[in-house]
Amino acid sequence: MAEVRQPIVTVCGHVDHGKTSILDKLRGTSIQEGEAGGITQKISFTMMPKETIIERAGIVIEKFKIPLEIPGFLFIDTPGHAAFTNLRKRGGSLADLAVLVIDINEGIKPQTSEVLQILRLNKTPFIIALNKIDNVSGWHKAESGLFLDSENSQGMMVKQNFDEKIMTIMGTLNHYGINADLYNKISDFQKTVAIVPCSARTGEGISEILAMLSALSQKFLKEKIAVKGDGKGVILEVKKEKGVTYLESILYDGELFQTDEILIPGFDNVIVTRIRNIQEALPLNKGFKTQEKVHAATGVKLQIIEKDEVLPGMPFRVLRGKTEEEINEMKVEMKTELCEEIQTDDHGILVKAESLGSLEALLVLLKQKQIPVVKAGIGNISKKDIYIAGSLPEENRIILGFNSELAEEITPEESKGIKILSNAVVYKLIEDFEKWRENKQKELERKKLRELPQLTKIEVLEFVFRNTNPAIFGVKVCSGLLRQDVEMINNQDKKIGWIKAIQADKTSVQTAEKGKEVAISMSGVNFERELTVGEFLYSNLSEFQFRKFKEYKDILTSEEKTIVQEIALIKRRTNETWGI
């Protein structure tokens, strides 16, 4: 049998559902307590050797007769405020398995929904850690710490409450096309996702999670976790420590020597660099140790010689034993793969993300929403991005930053006219964009409305200051807005004349609002012969203009819609098909 490596496991879920607390219990560490505000600030990996799995889950492994053939686990903790989507490699997710944490009382939240989409997109097998069962009213933990033992020892009302919560969550998952059940009730794990009720606070169910991960790894992932030879990895983060730049990475296949050269693709070039130093993560977060050689799967900090900027989320390949021709082929292959994964449209908006995987996930979710993207990149929003966005049509002058901020050197003046939306949660970022787009569309349509005649309805008053050349008389604005240079018609569709000037309280004004009584001057009309006190006048519309107003009906006020309808009725007295 081929040598198998540690399965790579990521713990994911909604921001407050206890991901890091669950991981702390699994690995026996307490990372979360040291985090600002209890939110994970960085990606970290934990090597868990086989001995620790036996120590923490031996009872369940024996109970279910699970043969432990894997050398351990490599757990990855992702930021609580970001998706775990930067954990990508060619052909899917870097994670072999995922633990999706769901709060039993909260159920499926928007971020849980987002994670479910990405798990399905990447075809990542997962189990559900149904956290916080200790918050179920009246719940008692069994002495063994196993959910198996505590499930049937609960009081009738407690058990009924628990069952209702489970059924609700299973029903919601079903809407996502996911068939799930309690792990101890499943006969076919290929068809049903296992739910393990647990508590990060009391430790209940934690050994069962480890046992389930062990069983699933050995039953379904043997081919995936077989070590195949050539060293391959993914750069999770680019970090600086005491002036030295490190690539915090996962080696997921093969081996890596301190004397090796590696190849790292980028958007503009492909970097070939020699490794200067390898530090491997010690088991159970006991720090790092400098090594001359490391085997997959493992977490490492790499120091490289090349000074070119390396982008987080990028894959790397070991070049040991490769000819120059093979290296050139690999360069073309990795560059092509990158272009295939980051596909953009010939129009649309500009997006940036913190890493390659995050960018891929954002692009997939935007595509599902039919939101085109003209340019995509990794890192913070730069001056170049602002310049490109400024050259786009007005409805696309926006930059979406998924965990990506505006570069500090950009002044408010430089970014003026460009909307910058940044968020660490994909669904929220897309939600904010959709609201902006809706408001922007209305704003642009209102702007187009201003190119059409001003809609107005006025009543002729008895105050006549001049009969003709030009006629000056009093009117009351009944609906809409009265403005200069608008042609008016009466209710017989006769053209009366153009409004040349408006006076309110003996002062010239450009417009007059509904309810105002003002004097207007109108040339080409004889008041005595052509107008009657009390009659209504309307702004004149052509059929083309009327159809334009119909196009914009969603942004017209109810008052404006009424004026348009009244004008159409007037026009159709002489032409039944007018405007149709």
VOGU-3710 file (C-alpha; in Angstrom, 3 decimals, decimal comma):
1> maevrqpivt> 0,000/0,000/0,000  1,261/3,496/-0,895  2,434/5,668/1,980  -0,373/7,900/3,223  0,075/11,355/4,685  -1,862/13,213/7,370  -5,270/14,274/6,049  -5,592/18,075/6,002  -8,655/19,166/7,973  -10,147/22,649/8,020
11> vcghvdhgkt> -12,644/23,827/10,615  -15,172/26,295/9,224  -18,587/27,838/9,852  -20,392/31,007/10,923  -18,387/33,658/12,758  -19,764/33,083/16,299  -20,507/29,376/16,259  -17,308/28,272/18,028  -14,894/27,107/15,309  -11,687/27,944/17,168
21> sildklrgts> -13,114/26,671/20,486  -13,874/23,316/18,845  -10,398/23,225/17,331  -8,857/24,097/20,702  -10,647/21,110/22,222  -9,613/18,812/19,354  -5,936/19,745/19,594  -5,840/20,459/23,346  -4,712/24,077/22,911  -6,246/27,423/23,798
31> iqegeaggit> -5,550/29,728/20,871  -8,805/31,640/21,108  -8,193/33,060/24,568  -5,195/34,969/23,242  -7,024/36,439/20,236  -8,268/40,014/20,085  -11,990/39,989/20,891  -12,008/36,196/20,677  -11,754/36,335/16,878  -8,974/34,372/15,189
41> qkisftmmpk> -6,466/36,837/13,728  -4,365/34,512/11,592  -4,367/31,199/9,784  -2,591/28,586/11,859  -1,960/24,912/11,461  -1,692/22,201/14,070  0,030/18,868/13,579  -1,744/16,161/15,555  0,211/12,872/15,677  -1,386/9,432/15,727
51> etiieragiv> -0,554/8,984/19,440  -2,638/12,051/20,327  -5,618/10,750/18,302  -5,440/7,457/20,248  -5,124/9,341/23,537  -8,124/11,614/22,825  -10,411/9,279/20,871  -9,247/5,773/21,821  -12,559/4,800/23,503  -14,606/5,547/20,358
61> iekfkiplei> -11,982/4,090/17,987  -12,108/0,826/19,949  -15,906/0,894/20,268  -16,357/1,160/16,479  -13,262/-0,981/15,712  -11,640/1,739/13,557  -8,132/0,649/12,414  -5,879/3,710/12,723  -3,613/3,721/9,643  -3,144/7,484/9,162
71> pgflfidtpg> -0,032/9,103/10,718  -2,135/11,896/12,240  -4,007/15,061/11,175  -2,962/18,489/9,986  -5,628/20,888/11,276  -5,993/24,346/9,746  -7,750/27,157/11,581  -8,993/29,967/9,363  -9,876/33,540/10,376  -13,293/33,739/12,010
81> haaftnlrkr> -14,104/36,882/10,036  -13,167/35,450/6,615  -14,137/32,505/4,471  -11,727/29,554/4,413  -11,627/29,829/0,634  -7,921/30,636/0,348  -7,258/26,991/1,132  -7,154/25,959/-2,523  -4,970/23,856/-4,745  -5,324/22,833/-8,372
91> ggsladlavl> -8,425/20,681/-8,786  -10,240/21,628/-5,609  -9,829/22,324/-1,945  -6,510/22,051/-0,119  -8,484/20,515/2,743  -9,132/16,788/2,420  -11,884/17,034/5,028  -13,812/19,833/6,685  -15,523/20,154/10,043  -18,487/22,502/9,627
101> vidinegikp> -19,363/23,971/13,024  -23,039/24,863/13,565  -24,542/26,248/16,771  -27,440/23,895/17,665  -29,564/26,856/18,810  -28,696/29,234/15,936  -28,851/26,769/13,032  -27,819/27,706/9,473  -26,669/31,338/9,237  -25,748/33,261/6,051
111> qtsevlqilr> -22,047/32,509/6,480  -22,850/28,818/7,077  -24,765/28,910/3,799  -21,758/30,470/2,047  -19,433/27,772/3,453  -21,854/25,025/2,335  -21,770/26,427/-1,210  -17,963/26,424/-1,245  -17,720/22,909/0,252  -19,986/21,634/-2,503
121> lnktpfiial> -18,140/23,649/-5,160  -14,808/22,132/-4,075  -16,351/18,672/-3,505  -14,852/18,624/0,002  -16,167/15,811/2,238  -17,266/17,166/5,609  -18,842/16,345/8,926  -20,967/18,663/11,057  -19,917/19,501/14,594  -23,223/20,525/16,162
131> nkidnvsgwh> -21,805/22,737/18,886  -23,170/24,089/22,182  -25,392/21,131/23,147  -24,650/22,156/26,751  -26,913/25,176/26,006  -29,889/22,883/25,382  -32,029/23,514/28,467  -31,602/20,730/31,048  -28,862/18,831/29,119  -26,632/16,555/31,238
141> kaesglflds> -23,201/15,416/30,067  -22,358/11,719/30,480  -19,280/10,846/32,584  -17,592/9,312/29,536  -17,869/12,610/27,635  -19,488/10,730/24,730  -22,660/11,949/23,049  -23,462/8,261/22,459  -23,831/7,764/26,196  -25,579/11,033/27,033
151> ensqgmmvkq> -28,182/10,978/24,221  -30,440/8,390/25,813  -29,907/9,458/29,432  -31,656/12,829/29,017  -35,092/13,606/30,472  -38,086/13,234/28,136  -38,620/17,016/27,649  -34,878/17,619/27,107  -34,708/14,793/24,545  -37,812/16,121/22,778
161> nfdekimtim> -36,325/19,648/22,622  -33,017/18,256/21,315  -34,749/16,106/18,658  -36,764/19,116/17,428  -33,582/21,177/17,013  -31,868/18,327/15,137  -34,879/17,849/12,817  -34,992/21,581/12,038  -31,297/21,652/11,093  -31,587/18,452/9,030
171> gtlnhygina> -34,590/19,954/7,215  -32,684/23,161/6,408  -29,687/21,166/5,155  -32,057/19,211/2,944  -33,002/22,473/1,207  -29,313/22,752/0,226  -29,434/19,251/-1,241  -27,550/17,783/1,741  -28,786/14,586/3,365  -27,548/14,563/6,994
181> dlynkisdfq> -28,191/12,538/10,140  -26,703/11,785/13,567  -23,465/9,868/12,963  -24,578/6,867/15,045  -27,659/6,391/12,844  -25,892/6,362/9,440  -25,342/3,143/7,464  -23,885/4,728/4,268  -21,462/7,603/4,924  -21,042/8,230/1,168
191> ktvaivpcsa> -24,646/9,348/0,898  -25,224/10,959/4,301  -23,302/13,729/6,069  -22,522/12,839/9,688  -23,710/15,163/12,467  -21,748/14,918/15,733  -23,425/16,841/18,580  -20,748/18,320/20,836  -19,737/21,070/23,230  -16,504/23,040/22,981
201> rtgegiseil> -17,087/24,149/26,586  -17,540/20,749/28,259  -15,632/18,619/25,714  -18,606/16,340/25,061  -18,520/14,711/21,613  -14,958/15,885/20,804  -13,459/12,365/20,806  -16,312/11,294/18,495  -15,387/14,035/16,008  -11,778/12,782/15,945
211> amlsalsqkf> -12,945/9,178/15,519  -15,307/10,143/12,669  -12,526/12,055/10,882  -10,215/9,042/11,263  -12,826/6,602/9,935  -13,815/8,755/6,960  -10,166/9,459/6,031  -9,323/5,770/5,883  -12,528/4,636/4,228  -12,848/7,256/1,462
221> lkekiavkgd> -9,596/9,233/1,133  -6,864/6,612/0,751  -6,189/7,595/-2,866  -6,331/11,325/-2,122  -3,929/11,180/0,833  -1,410/8,851/-0,827  1,997/10,547/-1,187  2,701/10,590/-4,919  6,191/12,029/-5,175  6,814/15,574/-6,438
231> gkgvilevkk> 6,704/18,226/-3,732  3,637/20,452/-3,993  2,245/23,082/-1,657  0,141/26,181/-1,179  1,255/29,511/0,300  -1,344/30,523/2,884  0,099/33,831/4,023  3,097/36,079/3,417  4,333/37,305/6,818  7,089/39,524/8,121
241> ekgvtylesi> 8,798/38,705/11,417  11,667/40,913/12,643  12,277/42,203/9,129  12,374/38,722/7,577  9,672/37,643/5,083  8,257/34,134/5,521  5,830/32,175/3,405  3,455/30,384/5,797  2,627/27,324/3,714  1,246/23,816/3,574
251> lydgelfqtd> 3,229/21,050/1,865  0,462/18,672/0,774  2,397/16,214/-1,394  5,939/14,853/-1,653  8,893/16,298/0,217  10,885/19,508/0,402  14,623/19,980/1,034  16,346/23,141/2,207  18,491/22,958/-0,961  15,454/22,853/-3,284
261> eilipgfdnv> 14,293/25,405/-5,822  10,562/26,052/-6,039  8,333/27,571/-8,708  5,576/30,044/-7,689  3,201/31,534/-10,310  1,900/35,105/-10,184  -0,405/37,215/-12,348  2,460/39,009/-14,095  5,327/36,524/-13,862  6,462/33,131/-12,603
271> ivtrirniqe> 9,003/33,158/-9,762  11,736/30,531/-9,562  13,563/30,773/-6,237  15,881/28,803/-4,001  14,827/28,116/-0,407  16,976/29,708/2,278  15,345/28,204/5,361  12,568/25,742/6,315  10,828/25,824/9,688  8,331/23,029/10,336
281> alplnkgfkt> 5,379/23,313/12,744  5,896/21,089/15,774  3,017/18,869/16,966  0,190/20,510/18,944  1,314/24,119/18,394  4,628/23,771/20,220  6,273/26,269/17,836  8,516/25,692/14,805  11,788/23,827/14,271  14,352/24,450/11,523
291> qekvhaatgv> 14,577/21,376/9,270  16,729/20,322/6,309  13,921/18,134/4,926  10,127/17,882/5,458  7,473/15,392/4,281  3,821/15,967/3,371  1,504/16,805/4,907  2,977/19,504/7,076  2,833/23,184/7,916  6,010/25,166/7,226
301> klqiiekdev> 7,434/28,668/7,255  9,659/29,142/4,207  12,255/31,837/3,764  13,179/32,293/0,098  15,979/34,119/-1,716  13,857/35,789/-4,426  12,720/39,323/-3,518  9,778/39,519/-5,971  6,352/39,845/-4,397  4,707/36,489/-3,705
311> lpgmpfrvlr> 0,911/36,466/-3,562  -0,934/34,541/-0,813  -2,958/31,557/-1,956  -0,560/30,720/-4,802  0,594/27,115/-5,328  4,251/26,130/-5,409  6,051/23,186/-7,004  9,443/21,684/-6,153  11,854/21,671/-9,121  14,311/19,045/-7,854
321> gkteeeinem> 15,467/16,759/-10,672  13,651/18,746/-13,381  15,335/19,618/-16,697  15,174/23,171/-18,089  12,611/21,977/-20,652  10,431/20,422/-17,920  10,668/23,623/-15,824  9,540/25,712/-18,806  6,607/23,333/-19,347  5,668/23,650/-15,662
331> kvemktelce> 5,795/27,466/-15,930  3,388/27,426/-18,891  1,148/24,832/-17,201  0,874/26,755/-13,903  0,329/30,083/-15,684  -2,415/28,481/-17,823  -4,075/26,971/-14,729  -4,050/30,379/-13,067  -5,693/32,011/-16,105  -8,323/29,236/-16,233
341> eiqtddhgil> -9,194/29,735/-12,563  -9,313/33,550/-12,731  -11,635/34,109/-15,681  -13,010/37,602/-16,234  -15,523/39,206/-18,608  -15,110/41,917/-21,251  -17,153/44,286/-19,065  -18,209/44,596/-15,433  -16,722/45,609/-12,092  -13,275/45,348/-10,498
351> vkaeslgsle> -12,618/42,966/-7,563  -9,682/42,323/-5,214  -9,194/39,592/-2,594  -6,624/38,677/0,050  -5,548/35,442/-1,671  -5,960/33,371/-4,808  -8,501/30,982/-3,268  -10,551/33,835/-1,815  -10,572/35,475/-5,244  -11,713/32,264/-6,935
361> allvllkqkq> -14,553/31,839/-4,447  -15,636/35,464/-4,860  -15,652/35,118/-8,661  -17,729/31,915/-8,478  -20,309/33,502/-6,165  -20,460/36,666/-8,318  -20,965/34,509/-11,421  -23,864/32,724/-9,699  -25,437/36,157/-9,188  -24,713/37,053/-12,855
371> ipvvkagign> -22,448/39,934/-11,818  -19,737/40,371/-14,509  -16,133/41,126/-13,489  -13,789/42,946/-15,876  -10,632/42,731/-13,716  -9,630/40,670/-10,674  -6,547/40,778/-8,485  -4,936/39,833/-5,168  -3,857/42,181/-2,381  -4,954/45,633/-1,273
381> iskkdiyiag> -6,730/48,080/-3,597  -4,004/50,078/-5,383  -3,760/53,378/-7,287  -3,784/51,372/-10,511  -7,094/49,752/-9,490  -8,563/53,220/-8,793  -7,385/54,432/-12,210  -8,911/51,414/-14,002  -12,218/51,710/-12,090  -12,355/55,438/-12,959
391> slpeenriil> -12,228/54,571/-16,679  -15,235/52,214/-16,449  -18,853/53,225/-17,218  -20,482/55,026/-14,283  -22,605/51,999/-13,268  -19,395/49,936/-12,848  -17,228/52,446/-10,965  -16,931/50,290/-7,888  -14,244/48,054/-6,397  -15,150/45,064/-4,223
401> gfnselaeei> -12,492/44,062/-1,700  -12,875/40,618/-0,110  -10,760/41,070/3,023  -8,843/43,629/0,942  -8,569/47,297/1,956  -7,766/50,574/0,211  -3,979/51,197/0,196  -3,035/53,868/2,757  -1,257/56,103/0,230  -4,464/56,699/-1,769
411> tpeeskgiki> -6,005/60,077/-0,924  -9,778/60,752/-0,808  -9,317/63,036/-3,829  -7,773/60,195/-5,861  -10,591/57,781/-5,066  -13,350/60,363/-5,557  -16,174/59,031/-7,701  -15,157/55,387/-7,089  -17,219/53,352/-4,615  -15,034/51,102/-2,452
421> lsnavvykli> -16,801/48,211/-0,709  -14,732/45,984/1,554  -15,810/43,108/3,754  -14,303/39,992/5,322  -17,484/37,980/4,654  -18,341/37,159/1,050  -22,132/37,038/1,352  -22,139/40,457/3,095  -19,875/41,953/0,430  -22,170/40,748/-2,366
431> edfekwrenk> -25,257/41,889/-0,423  -23,757/45,388/-0,014  -22,893/45,480/-3,712  -26,429/44,525/-4,762  -27,847/47,362/-2,619  -25,351/49,823/-4,122  -26,153/48,636/-7,659  -29,890/49,057/-7,100  -29,434/52,604/-5,752  -26,925/53,459/-8,499
441> qkelerkklr> -29,331/52,264/-11,177  -32,074/54,506/-9,786  -29,659/57,439/-9,581  -28,599/56,971/-13,231  -32,206/56,622/-14,355  -33,147/59,818/-12,471  -30,268/61,477/-14,312  -31,706/60,276/-17,648  -35,124/61,524/-16,541  -33,653/65,032/-16,305
451> elpqltkiev> -33,004/64,867/-20,060  -36,761/64,504/-20,639  -39,325/67,325/-20,295  -40,224/68,218/-16,724  -43,557/66,633/-15,801  -45,975/69,242/-14,514  -49,686/70,052/-14,241  -50,755/73,628/-13,508  -54,106/75,382/-12,955  -54,702/78,799/-14,583
461> lefvfrntnp> -55,598/81,469/-11,982  -57,601/84,665/-12,455  -54,590/86,951/-12,044  -53,667/88,294/-15,506  -50,855/90,846/-15,602  -50,477/91,000/-19,393  -52,735/89,542/-22,062  -50,121/88,854/-24,787  -46,532/89,452/-26,098  -45,755/87,723/-23,746
471> aifgvkvcsg> -48,794/86,781/-21,712  -48,085/87,051/-17,985  -50,545/85,371/-15,636  -50,901/83,515/-12,354  -50,908/79,715/-12,043  -50,978/77,123/-9,264  -48,685/74,076/-9,483  -51,021/71,094/-8,987  -48,544/68,241/-9,604  -44,897/67,748/-10,441
481> llrqdvemin> -42,382/70,578/-10,736  -42,837/73,716/-12,843  -39,701/74,660/-14,760  -38,698/77,184/-17,424  -38,486/76,216/-21,118  -41,254/73,595/-20,965  -43,947/73,529/-23,656  -47,514/73,377/-22,284  -50,705/71,891/-23,777  -54,346/72,095/-22,674
491> nqdkkigwik> -56,727/69,161/-22,155  -57,614/69,250/-25,897  -53,950/68,624/-26,819  -53,606/72,162/-28,172  -50,119/73,610/-27,848  -50,422/76,764/-25,726  -46,785/77,923/-25,581  -43,388/77,748/-23,874  -42,812/78,940/-20,311  -40,175/81,685/-20,572
501> aiqadktsvq> -39,960/82,876/-16,976  -41,352/82,186/-13,481  -41,825/84,763/-10,714  -42,582/84,111/-7,040  -43,137/87,128/-4,763  -41,799/89,431/-7,541  -38,551/87,441/-7,694  -37,432/85,384/-10,711  -37,093/81,668/-9,940  -36,027/78,644/-12,022
511> taekgkevai> -38,629/76,213/-10,645  -41,797/76,083/-8,554  -42,952/73,099/-6,478  -46,392/71,554/-6,000  -48,790/73,857/-4,129  -46,977/77,099/-5,108  -48,840/79,986/-6,752  -46,578/81,887/-9,145  -46,697/84,177/-12,186  -45,424/82,825/-15,506
521> smsgvnfere> -44,648/84,518/-18,814  -45,562/82,676/-22,013  -44,935/84,024/-25,512  -47,101/83,232/-28,557  -50,363/83,059/-26,616  -53,314/85,405/-26,171  -54,665/84,804/-22,654  -58,144/86,240/-23,334  -58,715/84,114/-26,477  -56,903/80,873/-25,648
531> ltvgeflysn> -57,028/80,380/-21,910  -59,753/79,998/-19,301  -59,455/80,597/-15,586  -59,572/77,238/-13,765  -58,412/75,077/-16,697  -55,410/72,771/-16,418  -52,266/72,854/-18,555  -49,805/69,967/-18,919  -46,209/69,636/-20,112  -46,188/68,396/-23,707
541> lsefqfrkfk> -44,718/64,969/-24,516  -43,819/63,279/-27,814  -44,547/59,557/-28,202  -40,815/58,817/-27,899  -40,618/60,772/-24,624  -43,756/59,063/-23,297  -42,216/55,625/-23,993  -39,044/56,682/-22,173  -41,113/57,647/-19,133  -42,749/54,206/-19,286
551> eykdiltsee> -39,261/52,605/-19,269  -38,467/54,491/-16,072  -41,823/53,806/-14,421  -40,146/52,055/-11,479  -38,430/55,272/-10,388  -41,311/57,681/-11,104  -43,253/58,938/-8,110  -46,967/58,075/-7,977  -47,651/61,759/-8,743  -45,431/61,676/-11,843
561> ktivqeiali> -47,113/58,457/-13,017  -50,542/60,155/-12,708  -49,412/63,152/-14,831  -48,028/60,798/-17,527  -51,315/58,839/-17,580  -53,383/62,063/-17,847  -51,239/63,311/-20,747  -51,633/59,931/-22,512  -55,472/60,162/-22,146  -55,416/63,661/-23,667
571> krrtnetwgi> -53,295/62,485/-26,622  -55,443/59,408/-27,241  -58,604/61,478/-27,718  -57,340/62,214/-31,220  -55,026/59,197/-31,708  -56,158/55,974/-30,036  -52,804/54,206/-30,466  -50,660/57,129/-29,266  -47,683/55,886/-27,244  -48,694/52,216/-27,525
//
